Amino acid sequence: MCLLTGCLPSPVYQKQYPIPKNSWQYNYQPSFKFDITDSNSLYNIYFVIRHTEAYPYSNIWMWIHTKAPGDTVFKRSRIEVPLAEHDGKWLGRGMGEIWEQRMPITQEGDTAILRKKGTWEIKLEQNMRVNPLPEILQVGLRVEKAGHN
């Protein structure tokens, strides 16, 4: 076990928030602040989600609000995160009726270039047609170094 965990990349940042009443409201936007000290490195940025087996959809649409060091406004982008395969099989790891998954926020194969040193802020906003979005237990963000630019 020690050998396996020693090979996993250590995150630069990771934090998860519980979703109140397991129902993600539009106006509940968890905020993540993390410091970047090496602007020459590439980073993988992951959305972390924990949901129940009763989650009624195979995906989740979200707004990602990003504010770089020194910026005064957030830049907004919309992403779709698949949570299940086409046949309905959940992605990620299952623990009984609870499923956890870590999906890249950037496009597949891309890494984020966080060019500015300092404190970055990312807010997550669910953007599904349903409000509140049921059966979501936790959401989080993980940032890992992925090499040098």
N, CA, C and O of each residue as an XYZ file, in Angstrom:
596
protein
N       0.819     -1.192      0.000
C       0.000      0.000      0.000
C       0.861      1.254      0.000
O       0.574      2.210     -0.720
N       1.923      1.249      0.813
C       2.799      2.419      0.877
C       3.452      2.692     -0.464
O       3.616      3.851     -0.847
N       3.829      1.635     -1.191
C       4.441      1.822     -2.496
C       3.464      2.430     -3.487
O       3.844      3.276     -4.297
N       2.210      2.007     -3.431
C       1.212      2.544     -4.339
C       0.926      4.013     -4.072
O       0.857      4.806     -5.012
N       0.760      4.389     -2.822
C       0.442      5.784     -2.512
C       1.643      6.687     -2.753
O       1.470      7.879     -3.007
N       2.843      6.152     -2.679
C       4.033      6.944     -2.945
C       4.136      7.369     -4.395
O       4.813      8.350     -4.701
N       3.473      6.647     -5.302
C       3.544      6.957     -6.724
C       2.465      7.939     -7.167
O       2.564      8.506     -8.255
N       1.450      8.150     -6.359
C       0.384      9.076     -6.723
C       0.888     10.509     -6.607
O       1.583     10.842     -5.647
N       0.543     11.373     -7.586
C       0.989     12.757     -7.482
C       0.361     13.443     -6.278
O      -0.822     13.266     -5.985
N       1.155     14.207     -5.607
C       0.694     14.945     -4.446
C       0.031     16.230     -4.930
O       0.612     16.945     -5.746
N      -1.165     16.539     -4.449
C      -1.824     17.746     -4.956
C      -1.165     19.016     -4.436
O      -0.670     19.063     -3.310
N      -1.170     20.042     -5.277
C      -0.775     21.381     -4.865
C      -1.874     21.937     -3.958
O      -1.614     22.689     -3.019
N      -3.113     21.538     -4.272
C      -4.280     22.008     -3.524
C      -5.397     20.985     -3.682
O      -5.579     20.413     -4.757
N      -6.141     20.761     -2.608
C      -7.359     19.961     -2.680
C      -8.274     20.353     -1.534
O      -7.855     20.442     -0.380
N      -9.541     20.586     -1.884
C     -10.546     20.909     -0.874
C     -11.905     20.466     -1.388
O     -12.190     20.557     -2.583
N     -12.743     19.985     -0.473
C     -14.104     19.585     -0.812
C     -15.070     20.234      0.169
O     -14.759     20.428      1.344
N     -16.250     20.563     -0.347
C     -17.314     21.150      0.472
C     -18.521     20.230      0.471
O     -18.879     19.682     -0.572
N     -19.162     20.050      1.634
C     -20.432     19.322      1.655
C     -21.527     20.192      1.044
O     -21.525     21.412      1.207
N     -22.450     19.561      0.347
C     -23.586     20.275     -0.242
C     -24.734     20.261      0.779
O     -25.183     19.192      1.191
N     -25.203     21.438      1.184
C     -26.281     21.489      2.184
C     -27.508     20.675      1.756
O     -28.023     20.829      0.649
N     -27.951     19.823      2.650
C     -29.133     18.974      2.443
C     -29.008     18.082      1.205
O     -30.016     17.601      0.687
N     -27.779     17.858      0.728
C     -27.511     17.011     -0.452
C     -28.273     17.466     -1.692
O     -28.585     16.659     -2.567
N     -28.571     18.766     -1.763
C     -29.280     19.364     -2.898
C     -28.561     20.644     -3.284
O     -28.593     21.630     -2.548
N     -27.910     20.626     -4.447
C     -27.065     21.743     -4.863
C     -27.920     22.839     -5.493
O     -28.432     22.681     -6.601
N     -28.066     23.944     -4.777
C     -28.808     25.123     -5.243
C     -27.938     25.955     -6.188
O     -26.714     25.972     -6.060
N     -28.576     26.642     -7.133
C     -27.848     27.542     -8.033
C     -26.995     28.551     -7.260
O     -25.852     28.817     -7.631
N     -27.551     29.104     -6.196
C     -26.856     30.186     -5.485
C     -25.765     29.687     -4.534
O     -25.058     30.502     -3.942
N     -25.611     28.368     -4.374
C     -24.518     27.841     -3.556
C     -23.332     27.595     -4.484
O     -23.331     26.647     -5.271
N     -22.321     28.460     -4.383
C     -21.165     28.411     -5.276
C     -19.888     28.274     -4.454
O     -19.289     29.277     -4.067
N     -19.469     27.035     -4.186
C     -18.238     26.846     -3.412
C     -17.060     27.547     -4.073
O     -16.895     27.506     -5.292
N     -16.246     28.192     -3.244
C     -15.102     28.968     -3.719
C     -13.813     28.323     -3.220
O     -13.711     27.920     -2.062
N     -12.839     28.234     -4.110
C     -11.561     27.597     -3.810
C     -10.445     28.584     -4.113
O     -10.330     29.072     -5.237
N      -9.625     28.878     -3.115
C      -8.484     29.781     -3.287
C      -7.208     28.986     -3.050
O      -7.068     28.287     -2.046
N      -6.274     29.110     -4.005
C      -5.011     28.383     -3.876
C      -3.877     29.225     -4.443
O      -4.074     30.037     -5.347
N      -2.689     29.016     -3.893
C      -1.511     29.784     -4.297
C      -0.677     29.018     -5.310
O      -0.433     27.821     -5.163
N      -0.248     29.733     -6.338
C       0.680     29.196     -7.331
C       2.001     29.943     -7.161
O       2.056     31.168     -7.269
N       3.055     29.185     -6.895
C       4.384     29.784     -6.722
C       5.292     29.494     -7.919
O       6.309     30.166     -8.097
N       4.939     28.506     -8.738
C       5.743     28.126     -9.898
C       4.915     28.337    -11.163
O       4.119     27.479    -11.544
N       5.109     29.478    -11.807
C       4.322     29.789    -13.001
C       4.897     29.141    -14.258
O       4.334     29.307    -15.340
N       5.998     28.412    -14.142
C       6.571     27.693    -15.283
C       6.045     26.262    -15.384
O       6.310     25.568    -16.366
N       5.310     25.826    -14.382
C       4.779     24.464    -14.383
C       3.414     24.405    -15.054
O       2.698     25.403    -15.138
N       3.074     23.213    -15.528
C       1.745     22.920    -16.030
C       0.972     22.258    -14.896
O       1.566     21.627    -14.022
N      -0.343     22.399    -14.908
C      -1.168     21.866    -13.832
C      -2.378     21.137    -14.396
O      -2.938     21.533    -15.417
N      -2.766     20.081    -13.725
C      -4.041     19.426    -13.981
C      -5.011     19.924    -12.916
O      -4.708     19.900    -11.723
N      -6.178     20.374    -13.361
C      -7.196     20.861    -12.432
C      -8.402     19.936    -12.556
O      -8.936     19.733    -13.646
N      -8.822     19.377    -11.417
C      -9.894     18.394    -11.399
C     -11.084     18.889    -10.588
O     -10.927     19.542     -9.556
N     -12.271     18.566    -11.074
C     -13.514     18.719    -10.335
C     -13.740     17.394     -9.624
O     -13.682     16.334    -10.247
N     -13.995     17.448     -8.325
C     -14.252     16.254     -7.526
C     -15.713     16.291     -7.096
O     -16.197     17.306     -6.595
N     -16.413     15.174     -7.296
C     -17.822     15.114     -6.929
C     -18.112     13.786     -6.228
O     -17.574     12.738     -6.586
N     -18.965     13.866     -5.236
C     -19.479     12.672     -4.557
C     -21.003     12.778     -4.624
O     -21.592     13.762     -4.178
N     -21.632     11.736     -5.194
C     -23.088     11.720     -5.351
C     -23.616     10.350     -4.989
O     -22.850      9.394     -4.865
N     -24.929     10.251     -4.820
C     -25.525      8.956     -4.511
C     -25.897      8.250     -5.809
O     -25.906      8.847     -6.885
N     -26.201      6.972     -5.676
C     -26.642      6.172     -6.812
C     -27.981      6.667     -7.357
O     -28.341      6.368     -8.496
N     -28.713      7.421     -6.544
C     -30.025      7.937     -6.949
C     -29.932      9.241     -7.753
O     -30.961      9.798     -8.137
N     -28.709      9.738     -8.012
C     -28.569     10.950     -8.832
C     -29.245     10.672    -10.173
O     -28.923      9.674    -10.817
N     -30.179     11.531    -10.617
C     -31.033     11.192    -11.757
C     -30.451     11.449    -13.156
O     -31.139     11.217    -14.150
N     -29.206     11.921    -13.254
C     -28.657     12.264    -14.566
C     -27.326     11.550    -14.782
O     -26.725     11.036    -13.838
N     -26.871     11.524    -16.038
C     -25.596     10.883    -16.366
C     -24.460     11.893    -16.480
O     -23.330     11.524    -16.801
N     -24.755     13.158    -16.221
C     -23.752     14.213    -16.340
C     -24.104     15.362    -15.404
O     -25.096     15.322    -14.676
N     -23.266     16.376    -15.447
C     -23.566     17.627    -14.747
C     -22.960     18.764    -15.571
O     -21.797     18.708    -15.969
N     -23.761     19.783    -15.816
C     -23.290     21.003    -16.475
C     -22.966     22.008    -15.378
O     -23.709     22.146    -14.407
N     -21.839     22.710    -15.545
C     -21.408     23.677    -14.534
C     -20.814     24.918    -15.186
O     -20.296     24.885    -16.302
N     -20.913     26.009    -14.440
C     -20.156     27.215    -14.745
C     -18.912     27.172    -13.870
O     -18.998     26.924    -12.668
N     -17.757     27.415    -14.478
C     -16.495     27.522    -13.754
C     -16.100     28.999    -13.799
O     -15.868     29.550    -14.876
N     -16.025     29.630    -12.643
C     -15.646     31.041    -12.542
C     -14.195     31.084    -12.061
O     -13.885     30.567    -10.988
N     -13.307     31.693    -12.843
C     -11.877     31.724    -12.521
C     -11.390     33.157    -12.412
O     -11.666     33.992    -13.274
N     -10.656     33.431    -11.326
C     -10.060     34.758    -11.135
C      -8.567     34.574    -10.879
O      -8.164     33.925     -9.913
N      -7.752     35.158    -11.764
C      -6.297     35.077    -11.645
C      -5.793     36.116    -10.645
O      -6.501     37.078    -10.347
N      -4.581     35.933    -10.125
C      -4.016     36.936     -9.209
C      -3.998     38.321     -9.855
O      -3.570     38.477    -10.999
N      -4.461     39.312     -9.116
C      -4.485     40.687     -9.607
C      -5.733     41.052    -10.384
O      -5.993     42.238    -10.585
N      -6.516     40.081    -10.827
C      -7.757     40.371    -11.547
C      -8.841     40.788    -10.564
O      -8.810     40.408     -9.393
N      -9.797     41.569    -11.046
C     -10.896     42.012    -10.191
C     -12.211     41.339    -10.547
O     -13.166     41.390     -9.772
N     -12.266     40.700    -11.732
C     -13.486     40.011    -12.150
C     -13.159     38.555    -12.499
O     -12.028     38.210    -12.840
N     -14.191     37.724    -12.398
C     -14.063     36.318    -12.749
C     -14.300     36.130    -14.244
O     -15.135     36.816    -14.834
N     -13.563     35.198    -14.857
C     -13.856     34.743    -16.215
C     -14.705     33.497    -16.060
O     -14.458     32.671    -15.181
N     -15.707     33.365    -16.919
C     -16.669     32.279    -16.769
C     -16.619     31.364    -17.988
O     -16.575     31.832    -19.125
N     -16.626     30.049    -17.740
C     -16.727     29.073    -18.821
C     -17.677     27.964    -18.388
O     -17.777     27.639    -17.205
N     -18.366     27.394    -19.359
C     -19.347     26.336    -19.087
C     -18.767     25.007    -19.521
O     -18.232     24.884    -20.623
N     -18.873     24.004    -18.648
C     -18.359     22.675    -18.981
C     -19.405     21.614    -18.654
O     -20.280     21.805    -17.809
N     -19.281     20.504    -19.346
C     -20.094     19.326    -19.042
C     -19.165     18.271    -18.456
O     -18.101     17.995    -19.012
N     -19.565     17.686    -17.343
C     -18.798     16.626    -16.709
C     -19.619     15.343    -16.781
O     -20.678     15.252    -16.160
N     -19.139     14.340    -17.540
C     -19.873     13.071    -17.579
C     -19.713     12.328    -16.258
O     -18.621     12.284    -15.690
N     -20.798     11.748    -15.775
C     -20.772     10.988    -14.528
C     -21.069      9.510    -14.751
O     -20.833      8.687    -13.866
N     -21.588      9.168    -15.934
C     -21.921      7.780    -16.240
C     -21.602      7.483    -17.700
O     -21.550      8.386    -18.535
N     -21.391      6.212    -17.989
C     -21.198      5.770    -19.370
C     -22.550      5.759    -20.079
O     -23.592      5.937    -19.448
N     -22.526      5.550    -21.398
C     -23.778      5.554    -22.169
C     -24.744      4.462    -21.719
O     -25.958      4.618    -21.850
N     -24.215      3.354    -21.188
C     -25.087      2.264    -20.727
C     -25.597      2.482    -19.304
O     -26.292      1.624    -18.759
N     -25.258      3.625    -18.696
C     -25.739      3.951    -17.360
C     -24.799      3.588    -16.230
O     -25.070      3.925    -15.078
N     -23.698      2.909    -16.526
C     -22.733      2.533    -15.493
C     -22.012      3.784    -14.998
O     -21.463      4.557    -15.784
N     -22.025      3.966    -13.664
C     -21.383      5.143    -13.080
C     -19.875      5.104    -13.303
O     -19.253      4.042    -13.257
N     -19.308      6.267    -13.542
C     -17.857      6.422    -13.619
C     -17.336      6.662    -12.206
O     -18.117      6.977    -11.308
N     -16.054      6.522    -12.000
C     -15.477      6.793    -10.690
C     -15.465      5.559     -9.819
O     -15.500      4.431    -10.310
N     -15.414      5.787     -8.518
C     -15.346      4.703     -7.532
C     -16.638      4.651     -6.739
O     -17.148      5.676     -6.287
N     -17.158      3.446     -6.577
C     -18.370      3.267     -5.805
C     -18.074      2.706     -4.428
O     -17.216      1.840     -4.260
N     -18.806      3.221     -3.440
C     -18.715      2.741     -2.066
C     -20.148      2.513     -1.595
O     -20.748      3.378     -0.957
N     -20.688      1.341     -1.917
C     -22.097      1.103     -1.621
C     -22.959      1.926     -2.562
O     -22.883      1.766     -3.780
N     -23.782      2.811     -1.999
C     -24.657      3.659     -2.811
C     -24.052      5.029     -3.108
O     -24.723      5.888     -3.680
N     -22.799      5.242     -2.728
C     -22.133      6.526     -2.924
C     -21.038      6.377     -3.976
O     -20.264      5.420     -3.958
N     -20.989      7.334     -4.884
C     -19.999      7.332     -5.968
C     -19.163      8.590     -5.892
O     -19.679      9.681     -5.649
N     -17.867      8.430     -6.102
C     -16.943      9.568     -6.093
C     -16.148      9.549     -7.390
O     -15.739      8.499     -7.884
N     -15.949     10.728     -7.913
C     -15.266     10.839     -9.197
C     -14.428     12.102     -9.242
O     -14.778     13.127     -8.657
N     -13.318     12.004     -9.951
C     -12.437     13.146    -10.174
C     -12.286     13.293    -11.680
O     -11.736     12.419    -12.349
N     -12.786     14.421    -12.209
C     -12.761     14.657    -13.651
C     -12.004     15.940    -13.956
O     -12.159     16.936    -13.250
N     -11.175     15.923    -15.016
C     -10.456     17.147    -15.371
C     -11.408     18.255    -15.800
O     -12.388     18.010    -16.504
N     -11.113     19.456    -15.372
C     -11.903     20.621    -15.780
C     -11.476     21.080    -17.162
O     -12.304     21.545    -17.946
N     -10.199     20.955    -17.466
C      -9.692     21.335    -18.783
C     -10.048     20.246    -19.788
O     -10.423     19.140    -19.399
N      -9.934     20.553    -21.070
C     -10.230     19.575    -22.114
C      -9.287     18.383    -22.012
O      -8.164     18.517    -21.526
N      -9.738     17.224    -22.466
C      -8.947     16.002    -22.360
C      -7.575     16.183    -22.999
O      -7.461     16.654    -24.131
N      -6.543     15.804    -22.264
C      -5.178     15.909    -22.760
C      -4.539     17.266    -22.532
O      -3.320     17.397    -22.642
N      -5.335     18.277    -22.215
C      -4.794     19.616    -21.960
C      -4.409     19.750    -20.496
O      -4.964     19.082    -19.624
N      -3.457     20.617    -20.251
C      -3.123     20.981    -18.882
C      -3.283     22.480    -18.771
O      -3.182     23.200    -19.764
N      -3.527     22.940    -17.588
C      -3.715     24.373    -17.373
C      -2.356     25.037    -17.183
O      -1.470     24.501    -16.517
N      -2.219     26.180    -17.767
C      -1.023     26.978    -17.558
C      -1.435     28.146    -16.682
O      -2.122     29.064    -17.131
N      -1.014     28.104    -15.445
C      -1.340     29.168    -14.502
C      -0.141     30.105    -14.485
O       0.768     29.954    -13.668
N      -0.148     31.074    -15.393
C       1.024     31.912    -15.671
C       1.341     32.945    -14.599
O       2.465     33.442    -14.530
N       0.372     33.268    -13.772
C       0.607     34.290    -12.760
C       0.846     33.639    -11.404
O       0.109     32.747    -10.985
N       1.888     34.103    -10.732
C       2.118     33.673     -9.352
C       1.146     34.422     -8.455
O       0.791     35.572     -8.714
N       0.728     33.749     -7.406
C      -0.172     34.387     -6.458
C      -1.387     33.531     -6.192
O      -1.394     32.331     -6.469
N      -2.425     34.163     -5.646
C      -3.631     33.442     -5.251
C      -4.647     33.434     -6.385
O      -5.077     34.482     -6.867
N      -5.019     32.234     -6.797
C      -6.064     32.008     -7.788
C      -7.351     31.675     -7.049
O      -7.318     31.130     -5.945
N      -8.486     32.005     -7.658
C      -9.772     31.642     -7.079
C     -10.652     31.021     -8.155
O     -10.776     31.551     -9.259
N     -11.259     29.889     -7.816
C     -12.188     29.207     -8.714
C     -13.475     28.956     -7.942
O     -13.457     28.438     -6.825
N     -14.610     29.337     -8.566
C     -15.926     29.062     -7.982
C     -16.664     28.092     -8.906
O     -16.563     28.178    -10.130
N     -17.397     27.180     -8.301
C     -18.187     26.207     -9.044
C     -19.669     26.525     -8.894
O     -20.146     26.792     -7.790
N     -20.396     26.496    -10.012
C     -21.837     26.765     -9.998
C     -22.544     25.695    -10.825
O     -22.232     25.530    -12.005
N     -23.476     24.975    -10.240
C     -24.199     23.980    -11.030
C     -25.095     24.709    -12.023
O     -25.683     25.742    -11.704
N     -25.193     24.149    -13.249
C     -25.942     24.808    -14.309
C     -26.879     23.826    -15.017
O     -27.015     23.848    -16.240
N     -27.513     22.973    -14.229
C     -28.489     22.038    -14.782
C     -29.848     22.734    -14.841
O     -30.009     23.834    -14.311
N     -30.812     22.102    -15.475
C     -32.152     22.690    -15.575
C     -32.941     22.549    -14.282
O     -33.995     23.165    -14.122
N     -32.433     21.742    -13.364
C     -33.126     21.460    -12.112
C     -32.469     22.234    -10.977
O     -31.246     22.239    -10.840
N     -33.287     22.879    -10.177
C     -32.782     23.589     -9.008
C     -33.726     23.357     -7.847
O     -34.895     23.732     -7.933
N     -33.264     22.750     -6.761
C     -31.897     22.297     -6.516
C     -31.622     20.964     -7.221
O     -32.541     20.221     -7.568
N     -30.345     20.689     -7.416
C     -29.895     19.451     -8.041
C     -29.746     18.399     -6.949
O     -28.894     18.535     -6.072
N     -30.582     17.329     -6.994
C     -30.608     16.375     -5.878
C     -29.450     15.373     -5.896
O     -28.798     15.151     -6.917
N     -29.230     14.784     -4.729
C     -28.331     13.643     -4.536
C     -26.847     13.961     -4.739
O     -26.056     13.067     -5.039
N     -26.471     15.232     -4.577
C     -25.058     15.628     -4.618
C     -24.617     15.805     -3.172
O     -25.191     16.609     -2.437
N     -23.600     15.056     -2.763
C     -23.143     15.080     -1.380
C     -22.010     16.067     -1.150
O     -22.020     16.812     -0.170
N     -21.032     16.073     -2.052
C     -19.868     16.957     -1.921
C     -19.363     17.345     -3.299
O     -19.528     16.603     -4.267
N     -18.739     18.528     -3.376
C     -18.001     18.932     -4.571
C     -16.670     19.511     -4.116
O     -16.545     20.041     -3.013
N     -15.685     19.395     -4.990
C     -14.373     19.888     -4.619
C     -13.509     20.193     -5.818
O     -13.919     20.045     -6.970
N     -12.294     20.626     -5.510
C     -11.318     20.991     -6.524
C      -9.968     20.414     -6.125
O      -9.593     20.445     -4.953
N      -9.242     19.888     -7.104
C      -7.897     19.344     -6.885
C      -6.985     19.912     -7.961
O      -7.335     19.910     -9.142
N      -5.810     20.400     -7.553
C      -4.819     20.938     -8.475
C      -3.535     20.138     -8.284
O      -3.025     20.018     -7.170
N      -3.018     19.589     -9.389
C      -1.776     18.809     -9.362
C      -0.790     19.379    -10.364
O      -1.192     19.861    -11.423
N       0.499     19.331    -10.043
C       1.525     19.683    -11.011
C       1.587     18.594    -12.070
O       1.467     17.409    -11.758
N       1.776     18.998    -13.330
C       1.798     18.040    -14.442
C       3.076     18.152    -15.265
O       3.119     17.648    -16.387
N       4.102     18.787    -14.753
C       5.331     18.956    -15.506
C       5.642     20.425    -15.732
O       5.011     21.306    -15.148
N       6.627     20.676    -16.593
C       7.043     22.051    -16.865
C       6.687     22.465    -18.273
O       6.642     21.641    -19.186
N       6.434     23.745    -18.439
C       6.088     24.350    -19.714
C       7.325     24.542    -20.562
O       7.234     25.044    -21.683
